[in-house]
């Protein structure tokens, strides 16, 4: 399993719906390149890739890092960044705060 994480700004703008759509688009693009990865939008701005051919992870990494608005790619708890960067666009703590405040509440609305 490998994971793509989008830029926080992109994640806030497009949310879960946009991430779901992007995961579908990327799955189609990967399939047209003869890669068999399945994609899952696990959170706003995070796409999980599952492949049963370990050597495909390198091709997926190259694909993801070439896409716009990608913050980083993660494989085996190692992060990889688009060309020209060696760290995330924002620190992890700030990413978590921004996305936590962005996520809709999971509580049911009150019945007042």
C-alpha positions, 0 to 999 in steps of 0.5 A: 500500500502506498499513499498520495497526500494532496496540498492542504489548500487543494484538500480544503477546496475540493474536500472528500467529494473532490478526492473521491473524483480524483481517485477515480480519475487517477485509477483510470489513468493508471489502468490506461498505463497498464497498472493494476492499482486500486485507489481509495479516497480515505480522507479529504486529500488522501488517496490510498493505492493498493497493488498486488505487484510490488514493482508497480509502486515505483511507477505509481510514485512517479505518476503521483509526483508528476501530478499537480497539487500533490504534497507528498507520496508515502511508501513504507513510512518514507515520504517522497516529494515532487521535484524541487522539494524535500519537505511537506508544504506545511508542517504535519501539525498545521495540516492536521489542525486545518483539516480537522477544522475543515471536516464536517462534524460527524454528529447528527444535527440536534432536533430542536 
